[in-house]
Every structure is written in C-alpha cells, then in structure tokens.
Amino acid sequence: MTRLLIEHRTGYDYLRRVSLSYNEARMTPLTDPQQVVLESSLKVTPSSAAVSTYRDYWGTRVTSFDVHEPHEHLEVTAVSTVEVSRLERVPAPEEILTWEDLAAPNLTNDFADSLGQTALSEPDREVVALAADAARDRNPHEAARAVFDALRAQMDYVQGATGVQTDARDAWAARKGVCQDLAHVAIGALRSLGIPARYISGYLHPRRSAGIGEAVAGQSHAWVEWYDGEWRGWDPTNSGPVSDFHVSVARGRDYRDVSPLKGILSGGGGSTLNVTVSITRVA
C-alpha cells in the first residue's frame, strides 16, 4: 500500500483579455478497487468561476466551470491524497477468456466501446500484422503481454517528438513518441485482435527511492488497461504492469476522452501554458 499526495497545477496566461470561457477539468483521481481517494479539492482562479461536478460516461469525475468576467489568467489547482494498493495477480488458466469467449456476441456488445478503433488508435497495417504474429498460439492474456513486448522493442520514448493530436499511425511511422503515443499504438494493436482495451490517464511517481514526506516533480502519465476475464493494467512506456506509484484519474477510448483540461473561450489571442505536478509519498 502506498499513500500519495498529488498537487497538479495548470495555468494559462493569455496574450489578450478573455471575456468568457467554458471549461472541463478531469484532474480528480478515481476511487476503485485498487485505489481510494481520501481527500480531494479543486480550486479555480478567477474565484468568480461558477463550478459544478458530474461523472462522465466513463465514470470520471469532471469539474466544469464557467468564467463570465474578463480575465487574463486562468489557473486550476487540484490537490488529492490517494491510497493505492495494486496486486498483480497471475490468473489461473480457467480464469482467462478464450478467443471464442472474446468473440461471443454478448461480450462484444458489452465491451463495444473498448473494441472499436478511434481516429487516434487506428493501427497501421504493420501493427496489425505484428499483433497477429505475437498472438499466434497464445491465449488472450499471453497475447497481450507479447504484443506489449513486440511494440516496445520497436518504439522509443522520446519527449517532444509528437503532439496531442498525433495518432497511432504517425507515432508508429516515426517509431517514437511519448506515453500517450505508446498507449494509443498498444490499444490499437489489442483491439485489432478483438481484445478490449482502454486508455488510462493519471499520475506516476517517478522515483521509488524518494523518502516519506519528500516532494518530487511528478508526471502526468498514460497507460493501458485490457480485458481477458478481468481488467489488467500495463504501462507501455515503462514496459511493466502498473504499480502502487500509478494513480488513475480517467478512463476512455483514447486521449480525447480524458484530457485533463479543455474548454472554449472568447478572446485571448493565444496563451502560454504552465503545468506542474508535485507528488509526495506520505505513507
């Protein structure tokens, strides 16, 4: 069990005054069987913002807020304390679904959102062939692990190589990208096999050696969950299962379902973005 204090600050400085804006923030971690949110708060500046919360289609907590006064700066600060306890359980053979199980109409209907490709996950033909080769003579659980290994052997994590609009095909063509790109390529490969897969956004504590109470510069991060009888998490960037140092915030089909902060505004004329994430292990 690991207890983490996370402070995520996102600020925009606008070149010209904004007259009004409508925004959505997905910056509050999930409570699920593997992690519990003990405390959370979200502060918006300007303080005149009208704030409300709801759960979206995917179960993510969304804070929506409107600012109807002229402003030159917008800032959202989310602070959460989360207790994480993940256990990578090796499934028994009888617990793993077969390929026939995954293809059954009731399952494909129930998991339709996690089986259909999106504009960001649509795989290159090479990726489809690579996934099919990795899956040969393996059950779905073994196939997923083999796909992750095969993709990571050919793609490198390179900061700044891609942007938020980069899709899986372009990332694969470059053979490099950030965590978002590695997740999209892996999701597309799994879905091409008929394995349900979804995109997870959250935070990663980057240094296990950090002491209790030591604040470190954390990271917004992305990884994958796939279904073979139960949902399992995998971090394609770090080539391993998710751990107690991963904190899930949002789930969806791809990045567009989980963007931490998005909105529309009137005015502005461009902006400068500043993002900081601080993570402190408190237990």
Stockholm file with secondary structure:
# STOCKHOLM 1.0

chainA/1-283         MTRLLIEHRTGYDYLRRVSLSYNEARMTPLTDPQQVVLESSLKVTPSSAAVSTYRDYWGTRVTSFDVHEPHEHLEVTAVSTVEVSRLERVPAPEEILTWEDLAAPNLTNDFADSLGQTALSEPDREVVALAADAARDRNPHEAARAVFDALRAQMDYVQGATGVQTDARDAWAARKGVCQDLAHVAIGALRSLGIPARYISGYLHPRRSAGIGEAVAGQSHAWVEWYDGEWRGWDPTNSGPVSDFHVSVARGRDYRDVSPLKGILSGGGGSTLNVTVSITRVA
#=GR chainA/1-283 SS CEEEEEEEEEEEEEEEEEEEEEEEECCSCCCBTTEEEEEEEEEEESTTCEEEEEECTTSCEEEEEEECSCEEEEEEEEEEEEEECCCCCCCCGGGSCCHHHHHSHHHHHHTHHHHSCCTTTCCCHHHHHHHHHHHTTCCHHHHHHHHHHHHHTTCEECTTSSCTTCCHHHHHHHTEECHHHHHHHHHHHHHHHTCCEEEEEEEECCCTTCCTTCEEECEEEEEEEEESSSEEEEETTTTEECCTTEEEEEEESSGGGTCSEEEEEEECSSEEEEEEEEEEECC
#=GC SS_cons         CEEEEEEEEEEEEEEEEEEEEEEEECCSCCCBTTEEEEEEEEEEESTTCEEEEEECTTSCEEEEEEECSCEEEEEEEEEEEEEECCCCCCCCGGGSCCHHHHHSHHHHHHTHHHHSCCTTTCCCHHHHHHHHHHHTTCCHHHHHHHHHHHHHTTCEECTTSSCTTCCHHHHHHHTEECHHHHHHHHHHHHHHHTCCEEEEEEEECCCTTCCTTCEEECEEEEEEEEESSSEEEEETTTTEECCTTEEEEEEESSGGGTCSEEEEEEECSSEEEEEEEEEEECC
//
